[in-house]
């Protein structure tokens, strides 16, 4: 399915072998080429970190605004304001994750190329590989876990059965195919590391663990970490996660030929060197107290401006309004106010009458006359105005 990608990569390894005469060294040079090809992504990740570092004072100002609030509503508001800040500044927090995501597919490609060398490195057809496999099994050859690696070792052995099979199924002599042999000096790196039964290759997964864990620790020193991320790193759960990734890589190393583990070790060393070089070319700015104070002032001004642009939210009760917010009086409202005042007076008089009635001192006539006199006075006053 991925032959369109795997075959060119296999030809790259074959090209390196043409002048190094060592497939192990060819694989390491291949790792170097892959690292160079992916370097623009590493540079982009560094620039993303630089932008995040420049926004750190403003993020700190937002966090200070909600300091001491542990309720979920406040946390959601803080996160929303932080995301609004990122959106206004055109910053994508996930923009630097691609180099991390692409490493595993590259490792899988290397594994496929190394475990199927006849197809991807030597360019032997699938039909010829099938015929050679059947011939080897007929003569009792143990091809091991990876059939093509076992066939390569069998064809290189020069036995009569191997020579006969090559003459019958291959288009050219065996020597012209440059069959791969993954050796470090005289040590064969093509088998899998094993604990039961144990072999010397078990040292490769151990070195994979140390290389990956060490590279993670070192690269953190050259990579920007947001304050909240740095605090999370100190938690026990995050420390366990930091050990889980190297442990998973170690487990994979036991499932693959030792040469893939060597590639992985070399790749981690290259990544550390590349990160160090990029951090020197594109240094990450450090946050200062002056920048934090400036960001708090700027952020506070922006918040006031946003609040000023929002329409005022007034209470439904007029008593809660300020004097300058009250609407100008109109003739209709003046009459309504007078009527309300009269009703209030009547209510007071009714209460007083009820009290007098209870004591036998009720005298309604004078009170009616007083009301008439007050009403006549108001009418005269209105006429004069």
MARKEVEX-191446 format. One record per atom (N, C-alpha, C): residue in one letter; x, y, z. Coordinates in steps of 0.05 Angstrom, whole numbers, padded with zeros to 5 digits, always signed. Each point is the difference from the previous one (the first is absolute). Layout:
AXYZ ...
This chain:
X+00017-00024+00000 X-00017+00024+00000 X+00017+00025+00000 X+00022+00000+00016 X+00017+00023+00002 X+00026-00004-00016 X-00001-00017-00020 X+00024-00005-00016 X+00011+00024-00014 X-00018+00019-00007 X+00008+00024-00013 X+00019+00017+00018 X-00002-00004+00026 X+00017+00015+00019 X+00023-00017+00009 X-00004-00026+00004 X+00020-00017+00011 X+00023-00006-00020 X-00007-00004-00025 X+00020-00007-00020 X+00021+00023-00004 X-00009+00025-00003 X+00020+00021-00001 X+00018+00002+00024 X-00011-00005+00024 X+00017+00001+00024 X+00019-00023+00000 X-00008-00023-00010 X+00018-00023-00003 X+00023+00006-00019 X-00006+00014-00022 X+00021+00007-00019 X+00020+00019+00012 X-00009+00018+00019 X+00018+00018+00014 X+00020-00016+00016 X-00009-00020+00015 X+00018-00017+00015 X+00019-00015-00018 X-00010-00010-00022 X+00017-00013-00020 X+00021+00019-00011 X-00007+00025-00005 X+00019+00020-00010 X+00022+00004+00020 X-00007+00003+00026 X+00021+00004+00020 X+00018-00024+00002 X-00011-00024-00003 X+00016-00025+00001 X+00020-00001-00023 X-00006+00013-00022 X+00018-00001-00024 X+00028+00012+00006 X+00001+00018+00019 X+00027+00012+00007 X+00008-00005+00029 X-00018-00009+00017 X+00008-00006+00028 X+00006-00030+00003 X-00013-00017-00016 X+00003-00029+00002 X-00007-00011+00027 X-00019+00015+00014 X-00010-00009+00026 X-00029+00008+00002 X-00017-00020+00002 X-00029+00007+00002 X-00007+00014+00026 X+00015-00007+00022 X-00005+00014+00025 X+00006+00029-00002 X+00023+00007-00012 X+00007+00028-00004 X-00019+00013-00019 X-00010-00015-00020 X-00019+00011-00019 X-00026+00008+00014 X-00009-00017+00019 X-00024+00006+00016 X+00004+00025+00017 X+00024+00003+00011 X+00005+00024+00016 X+00001+00025-00017 X+00011-00002-00024 X+00000+00023-00018 X-00029+00006-00009 X-00016-00021-00003 X-00028+00004-00007 X-00014+00015+00022 X+00006-00006+00025 X-00012+00015+00023 X+00008+00029-00001 X+00025+00005-00007 X+00010+00028-00002 X-00016+00015-00022 X-00004-00013-00023 X-00015+00013-00022 X-00028+00006+00009 X-00013-00019+00013 X-00028+00004+00010 X-00001+00024+00019 X+00020+00002+00017 X+00001+00022+00019 X+00003+00027-00014 X+00016+00000-00021 X+00003+00025-00015 X-00025+00007-00015 X-00014-00020-00011 X-00025+00005-00014 X-00021+00011+00019 X-00001-00010+00025 X-00020+00009+00019 X+00009+00025+00015 X+00024+00010-00005 X+00009+00024+00015 X-00018+00024-00003 X-00012+00006-00024 X-00018+00023-00001 X-00024-00002+00019 X-00009-00025+00005 X-00021-00003+00020 X+00010+00006+00028 X+00025-00008+00006 X+00012+00006+00026 X+00003+00030+00003 X+00008+00014-00021 X+00003+00029+00001 X-00027+00013+00005 X-00021-00010-00014 X-00027+00010+00004 X-00009-00004+00029 X+00006-00023+00011 X-00007-00005+00028 X+00014+00019+00018 X+00025+00007-00005 X+00015+00019+00016 X-00012+00028-00002 X-00008+00008-00024 X-00012+00026-00004 X-00027+00001+00014 X-00015-00022+00001 X-00025-00001+00015 X+00006+00004+00030 X+00021-00012+00009 X+00007+00003+00029 X+00008+00029+00006 X+00014+00012-00019 X+00008+00028+00004 X-00025+00018+00002 X-00019-00004-00017 X-00025+00016+00000 X-00015-00005+00026 X-00001-00025+00009 X-00013-00006+00025 X+00014+00014+00024 X+00026+00000-00002 X+00016+00014+00022 X-00006+00029+00000 X-00003+00013-00023 X-00006+00028-00001 X-00028+00007+00011 X-00018-00020-00003 X-00028+00004+00011 X-00002-00007+00029 X+00021-00012+00011 X-00001-00009+00028 X-00007+00021+00020 X+00011+00025-00002 X-00007+00021+00019 X-00030+00006+00000 X-00013+00000-00024 X-00029+00006-00001 X-00015-00024+00012 X+00009-00024-00006 X-00013-00024+00013 X+00003+00002+00030 X+00023+00009+00009 X+00004+00003+00029 X-00019+00020+00012 X-00005+00022-00015 X-00019+00021+00009 X-00028-00012+00003 X-00008-00016-00019 X-00027-00013+00001 X-00001-00018+00024 X+00021-00016+00005 X+00000-00018+00023 X-00001+00015+00026 X+00014+00023+00001 X+00000+00016+00025 X-00028+00011+00005 X-00015+00006-00021 X-00027+00011+00003 X-00018-00021+00015 X+00005-00025-00006 X-00016-00021+00012 X+00014-00015+00023 X+00021+00012+00010 X+00015-00013+00022 X-00017-00005+00024 X+00002-00024+00012 X-00015-00006+00023 X-00028-00011-00005 X-00009+00001-00025 X-00027-00011-00007 X+00003-00028-00010 X-00012-00018+00015 X+00002-00029-00007 X-00026-00012-00011 X-00021+00017-00002 X-00025-00011-00011 X+00002-00005-00030 X-00016-00017-00010 X+00001-00008-00028 X-00007+00023-00019 X-00019+00017+00009 X-00008+00023-00017 X+00024+00018-00005 X+00015+00007+00021 X+00023+00017-00002 X+00022-00013-00018 X+00004-00026+00004 X+00019-00014-00016 X-00007+00001-00030 X-00026-00004-00006 X-00009+00001-00028 X+00004+00028-00011 X-00006+00020+00015 X+00003+00028-00009 X+00030+00006-00006 X+00017-00010+00018 X+00029+00005-00004 X+00010-00014-00025 X-00010-00025-00004 X+00008-00014-00025 X-00011+00013-00025 X-00024+00010+00002 X-00012+00014-00023 X+00015+00025-00007 X+00007+00016+00020 X+00015+00024-00005 X+00027-00006-00011 X+00013-00021+00009 X+00026-00008-00010 X-00003-00008-00030 X-00020-00015-00006 X-00004-00008-00028 X-00007+00024-00018 X-00015+00019+00011 X-00006+00025-00015 X+00025+00015-00006 X+00018+00001+00020 X+00026+00013-00004 X+00016-00013-00022 X+00001-00027+00000 X+00014-00015-00020 X-00012+00005-00028 X-00026+00001-00001 X-00013+00005-00026 X+00005+00028-00010 X+00000+00020+00017 X+00005+00027-00008 X+00029+00003-00010 X+00018-00014+00012 X+00029+00001-00007 X+00007-00019-00022 X-00019-00016-00010 X+00006-00019-00021 X+00018-00023+00008 X-00003-00009+00025 X+00018-00021+00010 X-00016-00026+00003 X+00012-00022-00010 X-00012-00026+00003 X+00017-00017+00019 X-00011-00007+00024 X+00016-00015+00019 X+00009-00028-00010 X-00015-00011-00019 X+00006-00027-00010 X+00017+00001-00025 X+00010+00024-00007 X+00014+00003-00026 X+00027-00014+00000 X+00012-00006+00023 X+00026-00013+00000 X+00000-00030+00006 X-00023-00012-00003 X-00002-00029+00007 X+00007-00018-00023 X+00002+00010-00025 X+00004-00017-00023 X+00026-00016+00001 X+00023+00012+00008 X+00025-00016+00001 X-00003-00024+00019 X-00015+00003+00022 X-00003-00022+00018 X-00018-00022-00012 X-00020+00008-00015 X-00019-00019-00012 X+00013-00016-00023 X+00019+00012-00014 X+00011-00013-00024 X+00023-00019+00006 X+00010+00000+00025 X+00022-00018+00006 X-00007-00030-00001 X-00023-00007+00011 X-00008-00028+00001 X-00004-00011-00029 X-00014+00014-00018 X-00002-00011-00028 X+00028-00004-00013 X+00019+00018+00006 X+00027-00004-00011 X+00013-00025+00010 X-00003-00005+00027 X+00011-00024+00012 X-00013-00025-00013 X-00026+00001-00005 X-00014-00023-00012 X+00011-00005-00029 X+00005+00022-00014 X+00011-00002-00027 X+00028-00014+00000 X+00016+00009+00019 X+00027-00012+00003 X-00002-00030+00006 X-00019-00006+00018 X-00004-00029+00007 X-00009-00016-00024 X-00018+00010-00017 X-00008-00014-00023 X+00023-00004-00020 X+00016+00021-00004 X+00022-00002-00019 X+00021-00020+00009 X+00006+00000+00026 X+00021-00018+00010 X-00010-00029+00001 X-00025-00004+00007 X-00011-00028+00002 X-00007-00011-00028 X-00002+00017-00020 X-00006-00010-00027 X+00021+00011-00020 X+00026-00006+00005 X+00021+00012-00016 X+00000-00009-00030 X-00008-00024-00005 X+00001-00010-00028 X-00019+00017-00017 X-00023+00008+00011 X-00020+00014-00015 X+00007+00030-00002 X+00007+00013+00023 X+00002+00029+00000 X+00029+00009-00004 X+00020-00016+00006 X+00028+00009-00003 X+00012-00012-00026 X-00005-00026-00004 X+00012-00013-00023 X-00017+00001-00025 X-00026+00007+00003 X-00017+00002-00023 X-00008-00027-00013 X+00000-00022+00016 X-00008-00026-00011 X-00031-00001+00001 X-00012-00011-00021 X-00029-00001-00003 X-00012-00018+00022 X-00026+00005+00005 X-00014-00016+00020 X-00002-00029-00008 X-00003-00005-00026 X-00002-00027-00010 X+00026-00016+00005 X+00022+00013-00006 X+00026-00013+00005 X+00004-00005+00029 X-00008+00018+00018 X+00003-00004+00029 X-00017-00024+00009 X-00024-00002-00011 X-00017-00023+00007 X+00013-00027-00009 X+00011+00000-00024 X+00012-00025-00010 X+00025-00007+00016 X+00016+00020+00008 X+00024-00005+00016 X-00008-00011+00027 X-00022+00011+00012 X-00009-00009+00026 X-00008-00029-00001 X-00016-00007-00020 X-00008-00028-00003 X+00024-00019-00003 X+00019+00008-00016 X+00024-00016-00005 X+00016-00004+00026 X+00003+00022+00016 X+00015-00002+00025 X-00014-00018+00020 X-00027+00001+00001 X-00014-00017+00019 X+00001-00030-00009 X+00001-00005-00027 X+00002-00027-00010 X+00026-00013+00007 X+00021+00016+00002 X+00027-00012+00007 X+00005+00002+00030 X-00020+00008+00015 X+00002+00000+00030 X+00014+00024+00012 X+00000+00023-00013 X+00013+00024+00011 X-00019+00014+00019 X+00010+00006+00024 X-00016+00016+00020 X+00004+00029-00006 X-00021+00013-00010 X+00002+00028-00008 X-00005+00019+00023 X-00009-00009+00024 X-00003+00017+00023 X-00026+00017-00001 X+00000+00020+00017 X-00024+00017+00002 X-00006+00016-00025 X+00022+00011-00011 X-00003+00017-00024 X+00010-00015-00024 X-00018-00008-00017 X+00006-00017-00023 X+00021+00011-00018 X-00002+00025-00008 X+00018+00011-00019 X+00028+00003+00011 X+00002+00006+00026 X+00027+00002+00013 X+00012-00028+00001 X-00016-00020+00005 X+00010-00028-00001 X+00008-00008-00028 X-00015+00008-00020 X+00008-00006-00028 X+00026+00014-00007 X+00003+00024+00009 X+00025+00015-00006 X+00024-00015+00011 X-00003-00009+00026 X+00022-00014+00012 X+00006-00027-00014 X-00021-00013-00009 X+00002-00026-00014 X+00014+00004-00027 X-00008+00021-00015 X+00012+00004-00026 X+00029+00009+00002 X+00007+00014+00021 X+00027+00008+00005 X+00018-00023+00008 X-00012-00021+00011 X+00016-00022+00010 X+00015-00015-00022 X-00009+00002-00025 X+00013-00013-00023 X-00003-00030-00001 X-00020-00011+00014 X-00005-00029-00002 X-00010-00008-00028 X+00003-00025-00006 X-00008-00009-00027 X-00030+00005-00005 X-00017-00005+00021 X-00029+00005-00003 X-00006+00029-00005 X+00015+00017+00014 X-00004+00029-00003 X+00009+00009-00028 X+00022-00010-00009 X+00010+00008-00027 X-00019-00010-00021 X-00011-00025+00003 X-00019-00010-00019 X-00025+00016-00001 X-00010+00008+00024 X-00025+00016+00002 X+00004+00027-00013 X+00024+00012+00005 X+00005+00026-00011 X+00002-00001-00031 X+00013-00021-00010 X+00003-00003-00029 X-00027-00004-00013 X-00018-00013+00014 X-00026-00007-00012 X-00020+00023+00002 X+00000+00015+00022 X-00021+00019+00005 X+00009+00030-00003 X+00026+00005+00000 X+00009+00028-00001 X+00010+00006-00029 X-00002+00026-00007 X+00007+00008-00027 X+00030+00005-00003 X+00014+00004+00022 X+00029+00005-00001 X+00014-00013+00023 X+00027-00002+00000 X+00014-00013+00021 X-00005+00012+00027 X+00004-00016+00021 X-00006+00009+00028 X+00016+00024+00007 X+00026+00000-00008 X+00018+00022+00008 X-00010+00027-00009 X-00014+00001-00023 X-00008+00026-00011 X-00024+00011+00016 X-00013-00016+00016 X-00023+00011+00015 X+00009+00014+00026 X+00024-00004+00008 X+00011+00013+00025 X-00019-00007+00023 X-00002-00025+00006 X-00018-00009+00021 X+00008+00013+00027 X-00019+00010+00015 X+00006+00015+00025 X+00010-00019+00022 X+00019+00010+00015 X+00011-00015+00023 X+00004+00021+00022 X-00018-00001+00020 X+00001+00020+00021 X+00018-00009+00023 X+00025+00008-00002 X+00020-00009+00020 X+00014+00024+00012 X+00007-00002+00026 X+00018+00019+00013 X+00026-00015+00005 X+00020+00006-00016 X+00024-00016-00001 X-00008-00029-00007 X+00003-00019+00018 X-00007-00028-00006 X-00026-00008+00013 X-00014+00019+00013 X-00025-00005+00015 X-00024+00004-00018 X-00017-00020-00001 X-00023+00002-00017 X-00023+00014+00015 X-00011+00021-00013 X-00022+00016+00012 X-00027-00006-00012 X-00001-00021-00016 X-00026-00006-00013 X-00020-00015+00018 X+00008-00017+00020 X-00019-00013+00017 X-00013+00020+00020 X-00022-00009+00012 X-00013+00016+00021 X+00014-00004+00026 X+00002+00021+00017 X+00010-00003+00027 X-00019-00019+00015 X+00011-00016+00018 X-00016-00020+00014 X+00009-00003+00029 X-00019-00003+00018 X+00006-00006+00028 X-00001-00029+00006 X-00018-00015-00014 X-00003-00028+00004 X+00000-00015-00027 X+00022-00012-00009 X+00026+00000+00013 X+00014+00027-00003 X+00016+00008+00019 X+00013+00026-00001 X+00023+00000-00020 X+00003+00022-00015 X+00022+00003-00018 X+00013+00028+00005 X+00023+00004-00012 X+00014+00025+00005 X-00015+00024-00011 X-00018-00004-00019 X-00015+00022-00012 X-00019+00013+00019 X-00004-00011+00024 X-00018+00012+00020 X+00010+00027+00009 X+00026+00005-00005 X+00010+00026+00007 X-00011+00023-00017 X-00009-00007-00024 X-00011+00020-00018 X-00026+00013+00011 X-00020-00016+00009 X-00023+00013+00012 X+00006+00017+00025 X+00020-00009+00015 X+00008+00016+00024 X+00011+00027-00009 X+00016+00000-00021 X+00011+00025-00010 X-00022+00017-00013 X-00020-00013-00012 X-00022+00015-00011 X-00015+00015+00022 X-00005-00013+00022 X-00013+00013+00023 X+00016+00024+00010 X+00026-00005+00005 X+00017+00022+00010 X+00002+00023-00020 X+00002-00006-00026 X+00003+00021-00020 X-00026+00016-00002 X-00023-00013+00001 X-00025+00015-00003 X-00006+00016+00025 X+00004-00012+00024 X-00005+00014+00025 X+00020+00024+00002 X+00025-00005-00006 X+00020+00022+00002 X-00006+00022-00020 X-00009-00007-00024 X-00006+00021-00020 X-00024+00017+00009 X-00020-00013+00013 X-00023+00015+00010 X+00008+00020+00021 X+00018-00009+00018 X+00009+00018+00022 X+00016+00023-00011 X+00019-00006-00018 X+00017+00021-00011 X-00015+00019-00017 X-00018-00010-00017 X-00015+00018-00018 X-00019+00019+00014 X-00009-00007+00024 X-00016+00018+00016 X+00015+00025+00007 X+00026-00003+00003 X+00016+00024+00008 X+00003+00019-00024 X-00004-00009-00024 X+00002+00017-00024 X-00027+00006-00012 X-00022-00009+00013 X-00026+00004-00011 X-00017+00017+00019 X-00015+00018-00010 X-00017+00017+00017 X-00023-00016+00012 X-00005+00005+00026 X-00022-00013+00014 X-00016+00022+00014 X-00026+00000-00005 X-00017+00019+00013 X+00000-00005+00030 X-00004+00021+00017 X+00001-00004+00029 X-00019-00022+00010 X-00025+00000-00012 X-00019-00021+00009 X+00010-00028-00008 X+00013-00002-00024 X+00011-00025-00008 X+00023-00009+00017 X+00017+00019+00008 X+00022-00006+00018 X-00009-00010+00027 X-00022+00012+00010 X-00012-00010+00025 X-00010-00028-00003 X-00013-00005-00023 X-00011-00027-00005 X+00022-00021-00001 X+00023+00008-00011 X+00022-00019-00002 X+00010-00010+00027 X-00005+00016+00021 X+00010-00007+00026 X-00019-00020+00014 X-00024-00004-00011 X-00019-00019+00011 X+00009-00029-00004 X-00007-00017+00018 X+00008-00028-00002 X-00011-00013-00025 X-00025+00007-00007 X-00012-00013-00024 X+00016+00007-00025 X+00010+00025-00002 X+00015+00008-00024 X+00028-00013+00001 X+00011-00004+00023 X+00026-00013+00002 X-00002-00029-00010 X-00023-00013+00007 X-00005-00027-00009 X-00003-00001-00030 X-00014+00020-00012 X-00003+00002-00029 X+00027+00003-00013 X+00017+00016+00012 X+00027+00005-00012 X+00017-00026-00001 X-00006-00019+00018 X+00013-00025+00000 X-00014-00021-00018 X-00026+00005-00004 X-00016-00019-00016 X+00009-00001-00029 X+00006+00024-00011 X+00008+00001-00029 X+00026-00015-00004 X+00021+00005+00015 X+00025-00017-00003 X-00005-00029+00004 X-00017-00007+00020 X-00006-00028+00005 X-00014-00013-00024 X-00019+00015-00012 X-00014-00011-00024 X+00020-00004-00023 X+00018+00019-00003 X+00021-00003-00021 X+00017-00024+00005 X+00006-00005+00025 X+00017-00023+00007 X-00015-00026-00007 X-00026-00001+00005 X-00016-00023-00006 X+00000-00005-00031 X-00003+00022-00015 X+00001-00003-00029 X+00027-00011-00009 X+00021+00008+00014 X+00027-00008-00008 X+00004-00030+00002 X-00015-00013+00018 X+00001-00029+00002 X-00015-00014-00022 X-00019+00015-00013 X-00016-00012-00021 X+00012+00004-00028 X+00023+00014-00002 X+00012+00007-00026 X+00029-00009+00000 X+00011-00003-00024 X+00029-00006-00002 X+00017+00021+00015 X+00022-00008+00011 X+00016+00018+00016 X+00010+00024-00016 X+00003-00003-00026 X+00009+00023-00016 X-00020+00023+00001 X-00026-00006+00003 X-00020+00021+00002 X+00004+00015+00027 X+00007-00015+00021 X+00006+00013+00025 X+00024+00018-00002 X+00020-00008-00015 X+00024+00016-00004 X-00008+00026-00015 X-00017-00003-00020 X-00010+00024-00014 X-00014+00019+00019 X-00016-00011+00018 X-00015+00016+00019 X+00018+00015+00018 X+00021-00013+00010 X+00020+00013+00018 X+00013+00023-00015 X+00009-00005-00024 X+00014+00020-00016 X-00018+00024-00005 X-00025-00006-00006 X-00020+00021-00006 X-00004+00018+00024 X-00001-00011+00024 X-00004+00016+00024 X+00024+00018+00005 X+00024-00011-00005 X+00025+00017+00003 X-00001+00023-00020 X-00008-00006-00025 X-00001+00021-00020 X-00021+00022+00008 X-00022-00009+00011 X-00022+00019+00008 X+00010+00019+00021 X+00015-00010+00019 X+00011+00017+00021 X+00019+00021-00012 X+00018-00010-00017 X+00019+00019-00013 X-00014+00021-00017 X-00021-00008-00014 X-00014+00019-00017 X-00015+00020+00018 X-00013-00009+00021 X-00014+00018+00018 X+00019+00020+00013 X+00024-00009+00007 X+00019+00019+00012 X+00008+00021-00020 X+00005-00008-00025 X+00008+00018-00021 X-00022+00021-00006 X-00024-00010-00002 X-00023+00018-00006 X-00005+00020+00023 X+00004-00010+00025 X-00004+00018+00023 X+00020+00023+00000 X+00024-00006-00011 X+00020+00021-00001 X-00005+00020-00023 X-00011-00010-00022 X-00006+00018-00022 X-00026+00016+00005 X-00020-00013+00012 X-00025+00013+00006 X-00005-00002+00030 X+00013+00017+00016 X-00003-00002+00029 X-00028+00008+00009 X-00009-00013+00021 X-00027+00006+00011 X+00003+00023+00021 X-00016+00021-00003 X+00002+00023+00019 X-00010-00009+00028 X+00012+00012+00020 X-00008-00005+00028 X-00019+00021+00010 X-00020-00007+00016 X-00020+00018+00010 X+00012+00015+00024 X-00003+00027+00000 X+00010+00016+00022 X-00024+00013+00015 X+00006+00010+00024 X-00020+00013+00017 X-00011+00025-00014 X+00017+00015-00014 X-00009+00024-00014 X-00020-00007-00022 X+00005-00022-00014 X-00018-00008-00021 X-00027-00009+00011 X+00001-00013+00024 X-00025-00008+00012 X-00016+00024+00009 X+00013+00020+00012 X-00014+00024+00009 X-00012+00015-00024 X+00016+00002-00022 X-00010+00013-00024 X-00024-00015-00012 X+00001-00026+00001 X-00022-00016-00011 X-00025+00003+00017 X+00004+00001+00026 X-00023+00004+00018 X-00014+00027-00006 X+00016+00021-00004 X-00011+00026-00005 X-00014+00000-00027 X+00013-00012-00020 X-00011-00001-00027 X-00026-00017+00000 X+00002-00022+00013 X-00024-00018+00001 X-00023+00013+00015 X+00007+00014+00022 X-00022+00014+00014 X-00013+00022-00016 X+00016+00014-00016 X-00011+00021-00018 X-00018-00012-00021 X+00008-00022-00011 X-00016-00014-00021 X-00027-00009+00012 X+00002-00010+00025 X-00025-00010+00013 X-00019+00023+00005 X+00011+00024+00009 X-00018+00023+00004 X-00012+00009-00026 X+00016+00000-00022 X-00010+00008-00026 X-00023-00019-00009 X+00004-00026+00005 X-00021-00019-00008 X-00025+00004+00016 X+00003+00006+00026 X-00023+00005+00017 X-00015+00025-00009 X+00016+00021-00008 X-00012+00025-00008 X-00016-00003-00025 X+00008-00018-00018 X-00014-00004-00025 X-00025-00016+00003 X-00003-00014+00023 X-00024-00015+00005 X-00023+00018+00009 X-00025-00005-00008 X-00022+00016+00009 X-00004-00003+00030 X-00007+00022+00015 X-00003-00002+00029 X-00024-00017+00007 X+00004-00016+00021 X-00021-00017+00010 X-00012+00013+00025 X-00025+00011-00002 X-00012+00014+00023 X-00020-00018+00014 X-00004+00006+00025 X-00020-00014+00015 X-00028+00008-00009 X-00019-00018+00004 X-00028+00006-00008 X-00013+00019+00020 X+00012+00004+00023 X-00011+00018+00021 X+00012+00027-00004 X-00017+00021-00003 X+00010+00027-00004 X+00016+00010+00024 X-00005-00011+00023 X+00014+00010+00024 X+00029-00006-00001 X+00008-00021-00016 X+00028-00008-00003 X+00015+00017-00020 X-00014+00017-00015 X+00013+00016-00021 X+00014+00024+00013 X+00022+00009-00013 X+00013+00024+00008 X-00016+00024-00010 X+00006+00024+00012 X-00015+00024-00008 X+00004+00007-00029 X+00024-00004-00010 X+00005+00007-00028 X-00010-00020-00020 X-00010-00024+00011 X-00011-00020-00018 X-00030+00002-00002 X-00012+00016+00018 X-00029+00002-00001 X-00009+00015-00025 X-00022-00009-00013 X-00010+00014-00024 X-00012+00027+00008 X+00000+00019-00018 X-00012+00027+00006 X-00030-00003+00005 X-00010+00016+00019 X-00029-00002+00006 X-00017+00011-00023 X-00023-00011-00002 X-00019+00009-00021 X-00026+00007+00014 X-00018+00016-00013 X-00025+00008+00012 X-00016-00024+00010 X+00000-00021-00016 X-00016-00023+00008 X+00011-00013+00026 X+00026-00001+00002 X+00012-00012+00024 X-00006+00018+00025 X-00001+00027-00004 X-00006+00018+00023 X-00028-00005+00010 X-00019-00002-00018 X-00027-00006+00008 X-00002-00027+00015 X+00014-00020-00011 X+00000-00026+00013 X+00011+00002+00028 X+00022+00016+00003 X+00012+00003+00026 X-00020+00013+00020 X-00015+00020-00009 X-00019+00014+00017 X-00022-00020+00008 X-00010-00015-00019 X-00021-00020+00006 X+00010-00020+00021 X+00025-00009-00004 X+00011-00019+00019 X+00003+00012+00028 X+00008+00026+00000 X+00002+00014+00026 X-00027+00002+00014 X-00021+00007-00015 X-00027+00001+00011 X-00009-00027+00010 X+00005-00021-00015 X-00007-00027+00009 X+00014-00007+00026 X+00025+00008+00002 X+00015-00006+00025 X-00012+00015+00023 X-00008+00025-00004 X-00012+00016+00021 X-00027-00013+00009 X-00016-00008-00020 X-00025-00013+00006 X+00004-00026+00017 X+00021-00015-00008 X+00006-00024+00015 X+00007+00006+00029 X+00016+00021+00004 X+00007+00008+00027 X-00025+00009+00016 X-00018+00015-00013 X-00024+00010+00013 X-00018-00024+00008 X-00002-00020-00018 X-00016-00024+00005 X+00010-00014+00024 X+00026-00003+00002 X+00012-00013+00024 X-00007+00015+00025 X+00003+00026-00002 X-00006+00017+00024 X-00030-00003+00008 X-00018+00000-00020 X-00029-00002+00006 X-00005-00027+00013 X+00013-00021-00010 X-00005-00026+00012 X+00009-00001+00030 X+00022+00014+00005 X+00009+00001+00028 X-00020+00015+00017 X-00010+00023-00010 X-00019+00016+00016 X-00026-00016+00003 X-00008-00015-00021 X-00025-00015+00002 X+00002-00021+00023 X+00024-00010+00002 X+00003-00020+00022 X-00002+00012+00027 X+00005+00027+00003 X-00001+00013+00026 X-00025+00017+00004 X-00019+00000-00021 X-00025+00015+00002 X+00003+00029-00006 X+00023+00009-00013 X+00005+00028-00006 X-00001+00006-00029 X-00015-00015-00016 X+00000+00003-00029 X-00017+00025-00007 X+00011+00017-00016 X-00014+00024-00010 X+00008+00004-00029 X-00018-00009-00018 X+00006-00001-00028 X-00004+00027-00014 X-00019+00015+00008 X-00006+00025-00014 X+00023+00019-00002 X+00013+00007+00022 X+00023+00019-00002 X+00022-00010-00018 X+00004-00027+00000 X+00021-00010-00017 X-00007+00003-00030 X-00025-00003-00006 X-00009+00004-00028 X+00004+00029-00008 X-00006+00018+00018 X+00003+00029-00006 X+00029+00006-00004 X+00018-00011+00017 X+00029+00005-00004 X+00009-00009-00027 X-00010-00023-00009 X+00008-00010-00026 X-00010+00018-00022 X-00024+00011+00003 X-00010+00018-00020 X+00017+00026-00001 X+00007+00010+00023 X+00016+00024+00001 X+00028-00004-00013 X+00012-00023+00006 X+00026-00006-00012 X-00002-00003-00031 X-00022-00012-00009 X-00003-00003-00029 X-00005+00027-00013 X-00015+00018+00012 X-00005+00026-00011 X+00026+00016-00001 X+00017-00002+00021 X+00025+00014+00000 X+00018-00009-00023 X+00001-00027-00005 X+00017-00010-00022 X-00010+00009-00027 X-00027+00001-00003 X-00012+00009-00025 X+00007+00029-00005 X-00001+00018+00021 X+00007+00028-00003 X+00029+00003-00007 X+00017-00017+00013 X+00029+00001-00005 X+00006-00007-00030 X-00014-00021-00010 X+00004-00008-00027 X-00009+00021-00020 X-00022+00014+00007 X-00009+00021-00018 X+00019+00023-00002 X+00012+00007+00024 X+00020+00022-00001 X+00024-00007-00016 X+00009-00025+00002 X+00023-00009-00016 X-00006+00000-00030 
